[in-house]
Amino acid sequence: MLIRLIIAIALLFFSLLLMAGLPVEQALYRSMLAFLLLFAGFYTSIFLINIIREISHRHDTSAPGDGVPDQQNSRVNEQKKR
């Protein structure tokens, strides 16, 4: 879906450049450059948003208290065994 939106924007940009009187080669070059920039920008931002969500999810699931949560859970399990 997102790739279709990017393609539509690039084609619209291409048609506007042609209507402005640019040669076909130059309009094609600029619209391909716009497509690549939009593609890279959108997918880089999606990648960074996923990283931020993963980091915030890790902080939400960690247990409050002393030490690292893994060490804390192992201590609780050891105490239960005794």
N, C-alpha and C positions, 0 to 999 in steps of 0.2 A: 504494500500500500504506500509506504513512504517513498519507495523508488519510483512509483508512478507519479507521485506529486513532484518529485525532483525533475523527472523527465518532462512533465508538463510545464514546469517553470522554465526549464532550459529551452524548450520549443517555443514558448511564448517570447522569451528573450530573443531567440533567433529570428522570429518573425518581426519583432519590433526593430531589430537591427537592419533587417532587409528593407522595411518600410522607411527607415531613416536614410536609406540610400547607400549603405555600405556595400562593398563588393561581397559576393557570396562566400569567397574563401575567408575573408576577414570576419564576416558575421558567423560563419561556422566555427572558426577558431575561438572567437569570443564566447559563443554559446557552449562549446565543449569545455572551455575553461570555467565558465559559470557552473556547468554540471558537475565538474570534478570538485570545485570548491564547495558546492552545496552538499554533495555526497560525503566528502571528507568531514565537513563541519557537523552534519547531522549524526553520522555514525560515530564520530569521536565524542560528541556530547552524550550520545546514548551509552557508549562504553564508560565514560566517566560517571554518569549518573548511576549505572549499575554498580560501579566500584563503591561509590558513596553509600548506596543502599546496603551493600554487603557489609561495609564497615559499621554502619549504624546498627545493622541487625546483630552483629557480633557484640557490640557494646550493650545492646538491650538484653541479650540473653546471658550475659556474664553475671555471676553471683556477686553481690556486694560483700565486702569483708576483707580479711587479711589474706595476703598472698595471691597467687595466681589461681583462677577458678579450678583448673585441673588438679592442682595440688590440694586445694581445699576439699574437693570432692573425694579424693583418695584418702584424705585424713578422716573424713566422715565415714567412709566405707570401712576403714581399719578399726575405728571405734565401735562400729556396729558389730564387727566380727568378734570383738572381745566380749 
